[in-house]
């Protein structure tokens, strides 16, 4: 079992996707995302395997939740700095989003 203290180690924040491009060099279909997490964290990049249900144009200005304190991961020629959160649903990954507009950088609590 995971202890509550383990969950507290995750820094999960709200960010707004400001750019989304097809990631041709990824082994599995993915997008390269640039996400604005506000002034404290700034703009971070992520590789996200969310191509089944989203087009790049669907993602711009969408607020999402992401883990911002994992070590960056090199994927092909791209550095993925945050892990965008979603559910594995029958038709593909569905992004976890706030139910209303909030400030970039707001922390899940």
PAVEXLO-883896 format. One record per atom (N, C-alpha, C, O): residue number from 0; residue in one letter; x, y, z. Coordinates in pm, 1 decimal, m for minus. Layout:
N
(NUM, 'A', (X, Y, Z))
...
***
This chain:
109
(0, 'X', (84.1, m118.9, 0.0))
(0, 'X', (0.0, 0.0, 0.0))
(0, 'X', (88.8, 125.4, 0.0))
(0, 'X', (197.4, 127.2, 57.8))
(1, 'X', (39.9, 226.8, m64.9))
(1, 'X', (108.2, 355.0, m67.0))
(1, 'X', (64.5, 435.1, 54.3))
(1, 'X', (m54.0, 440.6, 87.2))
(2, 'X', (159.5, 496.0, 119.2))
(2, 'X', (130.0, 581.9, 234.4))
(2, 'X', (91.4, 721.4, 184.7))
(2, 'X', (134.9, 763.0, 77.3))
(3, 'X', (10.6, 793.2, 261.8))
(3, 'X', (m30.6, 928.4, 225.9))
(3, 'X', (90.2, 1019.4, 206.3))
(3, 'X', (87.9, 1107.9, 120.8))
(4, 'X', (194.4, 998.4, 284.0))
(4, 'X', (316.2, 1079.4, 272.0))
(4, 'X', (379.8, 1061.4, 133.8))
(4, 'X', (440.4, 1154.8, 81.1))
(5, 'X', (366.5, 941.8, 74.6))
(5, 'X', (418.4, 919.5, m60.4))
(5, 'X', (342.5, 1004.4, m161.3))
(5, 'X', (403.5, 1064.0, m250.1))
(6, 'X', (210.7, 1010.8, m149.1))
(6, 'X', (129.4, 1093.5, m238.3))
(6, 'X', (169.9, 1240.6, m227.4))
(6, 'X', (174.4, 1311.8, m327.7))
(7, 'X', (198.8, 1284.9, m106.6))
(7, 'X', (234.7, 1425.4, m85.8))
(7, 'X', (366.2, 1464.1, m153.0))
(7, 'X', (393.4, 1582.7, m171.4))
(8, 'X', (447.2, 1366.3, m189.4))
(8, 'X', (573.4, 1394.3, m258.7))
(8, 'X', (550.2, 1441.1, m402.1))
(8, 'X', (636.2, 1506.5, m461.0))
(9, 'X', (434.2, 1407.6, m458.2))
(9, 'X', (403.1, 1449.4, m594.7))
(9, 'X', (359.7, 1595.5, m596.0))
(9, 'X', (275.9, 1637.2, m516.1))
(10, 'X', (417.3, 1672.0, m686.8))
(10, 'X', (378.0, 1811.3, m706.3))
(10, 'X', (292.5, 1815.4, m833.2))
(10, 'X', (344.5, 1814.6, m944.8))
(11, 'X', (160.8, 1819.7, m813.9))
(11, 'X', (66.8, 1817.6, m925.5))
(11, 'X', (7.9, 1957.7, m940.2))
(11, 'X', (m52.5, 2011.7, m847.5))
(12, 'X', (27.2, 2015.0, m1059.2))
(12, 'X', (m12.8, 2153.4, m1082.7))
(12, 'X', (m100.5, 2166.3, m1206.3))
(12, 'X', (m103.2, 2078.6, m1292.8))
(13, 'X', (m171.8, 2277.3, m1212.2))
(13, 'X', (m251.8, 2314.3, m1328.8))
(13, 'X', (m164.0, 2393.6, m1424.7))
(13, 'X', (m89.0, 2482.5, m1384.4))
(14, 'X', (m175.2, 2359.5, m1551.4))
(14, 'X', (m106.8, 2435.8, m1654.9))
(14, 'X', (m197.3, 2450.7, m1776.0))
(14, 'X', (m293.9, 2376.0, m1792.3))
(15, 'X', (m165.1, 2548.1, m1861.0))
(15, 'X', (m239.3, 2570.6, m1984.1))
(15, 'X', (m150.0, 2536.2, m2101.7))
(15, 'X', (m37.9, 2585.8, m2112.3))
(16, 'X', (m200.6, 2450.4, m2190.6))
(16, 'X', (m124.4, 2412.3, m2308.8))
(16, 'X', (m119.4, 2532.1, m2403.5))
(16, 'X', (m222.8, 2586.2, m2442.7))
(17, 'X', (3.2, 2572.6, m2439.6))
(17, 'X', (19.6, 2688.2, m2528.4))
(17, 'X', (66.6, 2647.6, m2667.9))
(17, 'X', (58.7, 2727.3, m2761.4))
(18, 'X', (115.7, 2523.9, m2682.8))
(18, 'X', (154.2, 2474.0, m2814.4))
(18, 'X', (144.2, 2322.6, m2813.8))
(18, 'X', (173.1, 2257.6, m2713.4))
(19, 'X', (102.9, 2267.4, m2926.8))
(19, 'X', (90.2, 2122.2, m2943.0))
(19, 'X', (128.2, 2087.0, m3086.1))
(19, 'X', (70.8, 2139.2, m3181.7))
(20, 'X', (226.4, 1997.0, m3099.4))
(20, 'X', (275.4, 1955.5, m3230.4))
(20, 'X', (282.6, 1803.8, m3236.6))
(20, 'X', (307.1, 1738.7, m3135.0))
(21, 'X', (261.7, 1747.3, m3354.2))
(21, 'X', (279.6, 1603.4, m3373.4))
(21, 'X', (426.5, 1570.4, m3348.4))
(21, 'X', (515.9, 1639.9, m3396.7))
(22, 'X', (450.3, 1462.9, m3271.9))
(22, 'X', (586.0, 1419.8, m3237.2))
(22, 'X', (621.8, 1301.2, m3327.1))
(22, 'X', (603.0, 1185.5, m3289.6))
(23, 'X', (673.0, 1331.5, m3444.5))
(23, 'X', (701.5, 1229.2, m3545.0))
(23, 'X', (806.2, 1127.5, m3501.9))
(23, 'X', (802.2, 1012.7, m3546.0))
(24, 'X', (899.6, 1167.7, m3416.5))
(24, 'X', (1009.5, 1078.4, m3378.4))
(24, 'X', (977.1, 986.9, m3260.0))
(24, 'X', (1058.7, 901.9, m3224.1))
(25, 'X', (861.9, 1002.6, m3200.3))
(25, 'X', (822.8, 916.1, m3087.7))
(25, 'X', (793.6, 775.3, m3140.2))
(25, 'X', (745.7, 758.7, m3252.4))
(26, 'X', (823.1, 673.3, m3057.1))
(26, 'X', (796.2, 535.0, m3096.5))
(26, 'X', (646.5, 508.1, m3109.5))
(26, 'X', (603.4, 437.3, m3200.5))
(27, 'X', (567.6, 564.7, m3018.6))
(27, 'X', (421.5, 553.2, m3023.3))
(27, 'X', (364.2, 691.0, m3056.2))
(27, 'X', (425.5, 792.6, m3023.2))
(28, 'X', (248.1, 695.9, m3120.2))
(28, 'X', (190.8, 827.1, m3154.7))
(28, 'X', (180.7, 918.7, m3031.9))
(28, 'X', (129.1, 879.8, m2927.1))
(29, 'X', (231.2, 1040.7, m3048.4))
(29, 'X', (235.0, 1135.8, m2936.1))
(29, 'X', (238.7, 1278.3, m2989.7))
(29, 'X', (261.3, 1303.1, m3108.1))
(30, 'X', (215.5, 1370.7, m2896.7))
(30, 'X', (230.7, 1513.2, m2925.5))
(30, 'X', (339.8, 1570.6, m2836.9))
(30, 'X', (361.7, 1524.7, m2724.8))
(31, 'X', (408.0, 1672.0, m2889.1))
(31, 'X', (497.5, 1755.3, m2808.6))
(31, 'X', (414.7, 1872.9, m2760.5))
(31, 'X', (357.7, 1946.7, m2840.9))
(32, 'X', (408.3, 1890.2, m2629.2))
(32, 'X', (329.9, 1998.6, m2570.3))
(32, 'X', (420.1, 2099.5, m2501.6))
(32, 'X', (520.9, 2062.0, m2441.7))
(33, 'X', (385.4, 2225.5, m2509.6))
(33, 'X', (442.8, 2330.4, m2424.8))
(33, 'X', (330.3, 2376.9, m2334.1))
(33, 'X', (221.0, 2410.1, m2380.0))
(34, 'X', (359.1, 2378.8, m2203.6))
(34, 'X', (255.7, 2405.6, m2103.5))
(34, 'X', (301.6, 2517.2, m2011.5))
(34, 'X', (412.7, 2513.6, m1958.7))
(35, 'X', (215.7, 2615.9, m1992.5))
(35, 'X', (244.6, 2729.2, m1904.2))
(35, 'X', (191.1, 2698.7, m1764.4))
(35, 'X', (70.5, 2684.7, m1744.4))
(36, 'X', (283.7, 2688.5, m1667.2))
(36, 'X', (246.8, 2662.1, m1528.3))
(36, 'X', (256.8, 2787.0, m1440.6))
(36, 'X', (264.4, 2775.6, m1318.2))
(37, 'X', (256.7, 2904.2, m1500.6))
(37, 'X', (260.1, 3028.0, m1423.0))
(37, 'X', (402.0, 3070.5, m1389.0))
(37, 'X', (498.9, 3004.7, m1426.7))
(38, 'X', (412.6, 3182.1, m1316.6))
(38, 'X', (542.6, 3244.9, m1293.1))
(38, 'X', (636.6, 3163.5, m1204.8))
(38, 'X', (758.1, 3171.6, m1222.4))
(39, 'X', (585.0, 3086.0, m1111.4))
(39, 'X', (671.1, 3008.6, m1021.0))
(39, 'X', (744.0, 2895.7, m1094.2))
(39, 'X', (862.7, 2873.5, m1070.6))
(40, 'X', (674.9, 2825.1, m1181.7))
(40, 'X', (731.6, 2708.3, m1250.4))
(40, 'X', (771.1, 2740.9, m1394.1))
(40, 'X', (872.1, 2691.0, m1443.7))
(41, 'X', (692.6, 2824.0, m1460.2))
(41, 'X', (723.9, 2863.3, m1597.4))
(41, 'X', (665.5, 2768.7, m1700.6))
(41, 'X', (571.0, 2694.7, m1673.4))
(42, 'X', (723.7, 2772.7, m1819.5))
(42, 'X', (677.8, 2691.1, m1931.1))
(42, 'X', (760.3, 2563.2, m1934.2))
(42, 'X', (883.2, 2567.2, m1930.6))
(43, 'X', (691.7, 2450.3, m1940.9))
(43, 'X', (756.1, 2319.0, m1942.6))
(43, 'X', (707.3, 2240.3, m2063.6))
(43, 'X', (601.1, 2268.3, m2119.1))
(44, 'X', (786.8, 2141.4, m2103.1))
(44, 'X', (753.1, 2057.0, m2217.4))
(44, 'X', (709.3, 1919.2, m2170.9))
(44, 'X', (746.7, 1873.0, m2063.1))
(45, 'X', (628.8, 1854.3, m2255.1))
(45, 'X', (584.2, 1718.4, m2225.7))
(45, 'X', (556.7, 1644.4, m2355.6))
(45, 'X', (504.8, 1701.3, m2451.6))
(46, 'X', (592.4, 1517.0, m2356.5))
(46, 'X', (550.0, 1428.0, m2463.9))
(46, 'X', (428.1, 1354.1, m2411.1))
(46, 'X', (433.3, 1292.9, m2304.5))
(47, 'X', (318.5, 1359.9, m2485.8))
(47, 'X', (193.5, 1301.5, m2437.0))
(47, 'X', (130.7, 1211.8, m2543.3))
(47, 'X', (110.1, 1253.4, m2657.4))
(48, 'X', (101.0, 1089.0, m2504.3))
(48, 'X', (37.6, 992.9, m2594.2))
(48, 'X', (m114.4, 1007.5, m2583.6))
(48, 'X', (m183.2, 924.7, m2523.9))
(49, 'X', (m163.3, 1114.4, m2642.9))
(49, 'X', (m305.9, 1149.3, m2633.0))
(49, 'X', (m367.2, 1169.9, m2770.9))
(49, 'X', (m462.9, 1245.9, m2786.0))
(50, 'X', (m312.2, 1102.4, m2871.4))
(50, 'X', (m352.5, 1127.0, m3009.9))
(50, 'X', (m484.5, 1061.5, m3049.2))
(50, 'X', (m542.9, 1099.7, m3150.6))
(51, 'X', (m533.5, 964.5, m2972.4))
(51, 'X', (m657.7, 896.5, m3009.2))
(51, 'X', (m778.9, 988.5, m3002.5))
(51, 'X', (m868.5, 979.9, m3086.4))
(52, 'X', (m781.9, 1076.3, m2903.1))
(52, 'X', (m901.4, 1158.4, m2879.8))
(52, 'X', (m882.3, 1307.4, m2903.1))
(52, 'X', (m979.3, 1383.3, m2901.2))
(53, 'X', (m758.2, 1350.3, m2925.1))
(53, 'X', (m731.3, 1493.7, m2937.9))
(53, 'X', (m649.7, 1522.4, m3063.2))
(53, 'X', (m562.6, 1444.4, m3101.8))
(54, 'X', (m679.5, 1635.6, m3125.6))
(54, 'X', (m596.6, 1691.3, m3232.3))
(54, 'X', (m515.8, 1804.5, m3168.3))
(54, 'X', (m558.4, 1860.1, m3067.0))
(55, 'X', (m400.3, 1839.7, m3225.3))
(55, 'X', (m323.1, 1950.1, m3166.8))
(55, 'X', (m406.0, 2077.5, m3147.1))
(55, 'X', (m392.2, 2145.9, m3045.7))
(56, 'X', (m490.8, 2108.4, m3243.3))
(56, 'X', (m571.2, 2231.6, m3232.1))
(56, 'X', (m672.7, 2225.1, m3117.4))
(56, 'X', (m713.7, 2328.9, m3065.3))
(57, 'X', (m713.6, 2103.2, m3077.7))
(57, 'X', (m805.8, 2086.6, m2964.4))
(57, 'X', (m739.5, 2120.9, m2831.8))
(57, 'X', (m807.4, 2151.4, m2733.7))
(58, 'X', (m608.3, 2115.9, m2829.1))
(58, 'X', (m534.7, 2124.2, m2702.8))
(58, 'X', (m495.3, 2265.9, m2663.5))
(58, 'X', (m476.6, 2294.2, m2545.1))
(59, 'X', (m482.6, 2354.7, m2760.3))
(59, 'X', (m438.0, 2490.8, m2731.8))
(59, 'X', (m537.4, 2559.5, m2638.1))
(59, 'X', (m658.3, 2556.3, m2660.7))
(60, 'X', (m484.1, 2621.6, m2532.6))
(60, 'X', (m559.5, 2693.9, m2428.7))
(60, 'X', (m636.3, 2601.7, m2334.3))
(60, 'X', (m715.6, 2649.8, m2253.4))
(61, 'X', (m614.6, 2470.5, m2342.8))
(61, 'X', (m680.6, 2376.2, m2252.0))
(61, 'X', (m598.1, 2366.1, m2123.8))
(61, 'X', (m476.2, 2349.1, m2128.4))
(62, 'X', (m665.3, 2376.6, m2010.4))
(62, 'X', (m597.7, 2356.7, m1882.6))
(62, 'X', (m594.0, 2206.8, m1850.8))
(62, 'X', (m690.4, 2133.5, m1873.1))
(63, 'X', (m478.3, 2164.5, m1797.6))
(63, 'X', (m458.2, 2023.6, m1764.7))
(63, 'X', (m391.2, 2014.3, m1627.4))
(63, 'X', (m347.6, 2114.7, m1571.3))
(64, 'X', (m383.9, 1892.4, m1574.9))
(64, 'X', (m306.6, 1865.8, m1453.2))
(64, 'X', (m184.3, 1784.0, m1492.3))
(64, 'X', (m191.5, 1697.0, m1579.1))
(65, 'X', (m71.5, 1813.0, m1427.0))
(65, 'X', (52.4, 1741.0, m1456.8))
(65, 'X', (138.7, 1731.4, m1332.2))
(65, 'X', (135.4, 1818.6, m1245.3))
(66, 'X', (215.9, 1623.9, m1325.1))
(66, 'X', (318.4, 1609.5, m1221.5))
(66, 'X', (439.3, 1688.6, m1270.0))
(66, 'X', (492.3, 1662.0, m1377.9))
(67, 'X', (482.9, 1785.9, m1190.0))
(67, 'X', (591.2, 1874.6, m1233.6))
(67, 'X', (724.3, 1846.5, m1164.5))
(67, 'X', (822.9, 1915.0, m1191.6))
(68, 'X', (729.2, 1747.1, m1075.9))
(68, 'X', (855.5, 1723.3, m1004.8))
(68, 'X', (917.3, 1585.7, m1030.3))
(68, 'X', (994.3, 1536.7, m947.7))
(69, 'X', (884.5, 1522.6, m1143.8))
(69, 'X', (958.6, 1405.0, m1187.7))
(69, 'X', (1086.4, 1450.7, m1256.9))
(69, 'X', (1094.9, 1564.1, m1303.9))
(70, 'X', (1185.9, 1362.3, m1263.1))
(70, 'X', (1305.7, 1393.3, m1340.4))
(70, 'X', (1268.5, 1402.5, m1488.0))
(70, 'X', (1187.8, 1322.8, m1536.0))
(71, 'X', (1325.8, 1498.1, m1560.8))
(71, 'X', (1299.4, 1505.0, m1704.7))
(71, 'X', (1340.4, 1374.8, m1772.5))
(71, 'X', (1432.4, 1306.1, m1728.1))
(72, 'X', (1269.4, 1342.0, m1882.4))
(72, 'X', (1295.4, 1217.2, m1954.5))
(72, 'X', (1320.0, 1248.7, m2101.1))
(72, 'X', (1240.2, 1317.0, m2165.4))
(73, 'X', (1431.4, 1198.1, m2153.4))
(73, 'X', (1463.8, 1215.4, m2295.7))
(73, 'X', (1382.2, 1116.2, m2377.6))
(73, 'X', (1388.0, 995.5, m2354.3))
(74, 'X', (1306.0, 1167.9, m2473.5))
(74, 'X', (1228.3, 1084.5, m2564.3))
(74, 'X', (1268.3, 1126.9, m2705.3))
(74, 'X', (1234.5, 1236.3, m2750.3))
(75, 'X', (1340.9, 1038.8, m2774.3))
(75, 'X', (1399.7, 1070.5, m2905.0))
(75, 'X', (1482.5, 1198.4, m2888.9))
(75, 'X', (1573.4, 1203.0, m2806.0))
(76, 'X', (1452.0, 1301.5, m2966.8))
(76, 'X', (1529.8, 1426.2, m2959.0))
(76, 'X', (1460.1, 1532.9, m2874.8))
(76, 'X', (1486.9, 1651.9, m2891.4))
(77, 'X', (1371.3, 1491.7, m2785.1))
(77, 'X', (1286.5, 1585.0, m2709.7))
(77, 'X', (1297.3, 1554.7, m2560.6))
(77, 'X', (1297.5, 1438.3, m2520.5))
(78, 'X', (1306.4, 1659.1, m2478.8))
(78, 'X', (1311.1, 1642.8, m2333.8))
(78, 'X', (1172.1, 1667.5, m2275.7))
(78, 'X', (1119.7, 1778.7, m2282.8))
(79, 'X', (1113.6, 1563.8, m2218.8))
(79, 'X', (982.7, 1573.7, m2155.4))
(79, 'X', (1005.2, 1605.4, m2007.5))
(79, 'X', (1065.3, 1526.1, m1934.9))
(80, 'X', (956.8, 1721.2, m1963.7))
(80, 'X', (985.1, 1770.7, m1828.7))
(80, 'X', (875.0, 1743.9, m1727.7))
(80, 'X', (900.9, 1741.8, m1607.3))
(81, 'X', (752.0, 1723.2, m1774.6))
(81, 'X', (638.8, 1699.8, m1684.9))
(81, 'X', (555.5, 1584.6, m1737.5))
(81, 'X', (561.3, 1551.7, m1855.9))
(82, 'X', (477.7, 1523.2, m1648.7))
(82, 'X', (388.6, 1413.8, m1686.1))
(82, 'X', (244.4, 1463.0, m1682.4))
(82, 'X', (189.2, 1488.6, m1575.4))
(83, 'X', (184.7, 1475.8, m1799.7))
(83, 'X', (45.3, 1516.4, m1810.9))
(83, 'X', (m41.8, 1399.7, m1765.1))
(83, 'X', (m16.1, 1284.8, m1801.0))
(84, 'X', (m144.4, 1429.1, m1686.0))
(84, 'X', (m228.0, 1324.3, m1628.0))
(84, 'X', (m355.4, 1300.7, m1708.8))
(84, 'X', (m419.5, 1394.2, m1756.7))
(85, 'X', (m389.3, 1174.0, m1722.0))
(85, 'X', (m511.1, 1135.6, m1791.9))
(85, 'X', (m553.9, 997.4, m1748.7))
(85, 'X', (m480.6, 926.4, m1679.8))
(86, 'X', (m673.3, 960.2, m1789.9))
(86, 'X', (m723.5, 826.6, m1760.0))
(86, 'X', (m713.5, 741.2, m1886.4))
(86, 'X', (m733.7, 790.3, m1997.5))
(87, 'X', (m682.2, 613.6, m1868.2))
(87, 'X', (m682.3, 518.8, m1979.7))
(87, 'X', (m825.7, 470.1, m1996.7))
(87, 'X', (m871.4, 381.0, m1925.2))
(88, 'X', (m895.2, 529.7, m2092.1))
(88, 'X', (m1034.4, 496.2, m2117.5))
(88, 'X', (m1043.0, 408.1, m2241.9))
(88, 'X', (m944.3, 393.7, m2314.0))
(89, 'X', (m1157.8, 350.2, m2267.4))
(89, 'X', (m1169.9, 252.6, m2376.7))
(89, 'X', (m1134.9, 311.7, m2512.7))
(89, 'X', (m1087.3, 238.5, m2599.4))
(90, 'X', (m1156.5, 440.8, m2534.9))
(90, 'X', (m1127.6, 502.3, m2663.9))
(90, 'X', (m992.7, 572.9, m2670.0))
(90, 'X', (m953.8, 623.9, m2775.1))
(91, 'X', (m921.6, 576.0, m2558.2))
(91, 'X', (m791.9, 643.0, m2552.8))
(91, 'X', (m777.7, 721.9, m2424.3))
(91, 'X', (m865.8, 719.1, m2338.3))
(92, 'X', (m666.6, 792.2, m2411.7))
(92, 'X', (m638.3, 869.6, m2290.9))
(92, 'X', (m725.0, 995.5, m2288.7))
(92, 'X', (m731.0, 1070.2, m2386.4))
(93, 'X', (m792.3, 1017.6, m2174.6))
(93, 'X', (m872.6, 1137.4, m2152.6))
(93, 'X', (m798.7, 1223.6, m2050.4))
(93, 'X', (m767.9, 1177.8, m1940.4))
(94, 'X', (m770.8, 1347.0, m2086.9))
(94, 'X', (m696.1, 1437.5, m1999.0))
(94, 'X', (m774.9, 1471.7, m1873.1))
(94, 'X', (m897.4, 1483.8, m1875.8))
(95, 'X', (m701.3, 1487.1, m1762.0))
(95, 'X', (m759.4, 1534.7, m1636.7))
(95, 'X', (m753.2, 1687.6, m1640.5))
(95, 'X', (m645.9, 1745.9, m1656.3))
(96, 'X', (m868.3, 1751.0, m1626.0))
(96, 'X', (m876.2, 1896.4, m1636.3))
(96, 'X', (m957.3, 1953.7, m1520.5))
(96, 'X', (m1045.3, 1886.0, m1467.3))
(97, 'X', (m928.5, 2078.6, m1480.5))
(97, 'X', (m1013.0, 2142.5, m1379.0))
(97, 'X', (m1154.0, 2163.5, m1435.8))
(97, 'X', (m1170.3, 2181.4, m1556.5))
(98, 'X', (m1254.3, 2161.3, m1349.7))
(98, 'X', (m1392.4, 2178.8, m1394.7))
(98, 'X', (m1425.9, 2325.2, m1422.2))
(98, 'X', (m1530.0, 2354.9, m1480.7))
(99, 'X', (m1338.8, 2416.5, m1380.6))
(99, 'X', (m1354.1, 2558.1, m1413.5))
(99, 'X', (m1215.8, 2619.8, m1427.5))
(99, 'X', (m1116.9, 2561.9, m1382.5))
(100, 'X', (m1208.5, 2735.8, m1489.0))
(100, 'X', (m1080.1, 2803.5, m1511.4))
(100, 'X', (m1018.8, 2841.8, m1376.8))
(100, 'X', (m1084.2, 2899.6, m1290.0))
(101, 'X', (m889.9, 2806.9, m1362.9))
(101, 'X', (m815.1, 2841.0, m1242.0))
(101, 'X', (m680.9, 2900.2, m1285.1))
(101, 'X', (m651.7, 2908.0, m1404.4))
(102, 'X', (m600.9, 2941.1, m1189.7))
(102, 'X', (m470.6, 3001.8, m1221.4))
(102, 'X', (m368.3, 2895.8, m1255.4))
(102, 'X', (m361.9, 2791.0, m1191.2))
(103, 'X', (m287.9, 2924.1, m1357.5))
(103, 'X', (m176.7, 2834.8, m1388.8))
(103, 'X', (m84.9, 2825.7, m1267.6))
(103, 'X', (m53.7, 2926.3, m1203.8))
(104, 'X', (m42.4, 2704.2, m1237.1))
(104, 'X', (43.0, 2681.7, m1121.8))
(104, 'X', (m31.9, 2641.9, m997.4))
(104, 'X', (29.9, 2601.2, m899.0))
(105, 'X', (m166.2, 2652.5, m998.5))
(105, 'X', (m242.4, 2606.4, m881.7))
(105, 'X', (m207.8, 2461.6, m853.7))
(105, 'X', (m192.2, 2381.1, m945.5))
(106, 'X', (m195.8, 2429.3, m725.1))
(106, 'X', (m152.2, 2296.6, m683.2))
(106, 'X', (m272.4, 2210.0, m645.0))
(106, 'X', (m366.7, 2256.1, m580.7))
(107, 'X', (m266.0, 2083.9, m686.2))
(107, 'X', (m365.7, 1987.4, m642.2))
(107, 'X', (m349.0, 1969.8, m494.1))
(107, 'X', (m237.7, 1947.5, m446.3))
(108, 'X', (m456.8, 1979.3, m420.6))
(108, 'X', (m443.4, 1969.5, m276.0))
(108, 'X', (m558.8, 1899.2, m211.2))
(108, 'X', (m561.0, 1883.6, m89.1))
***
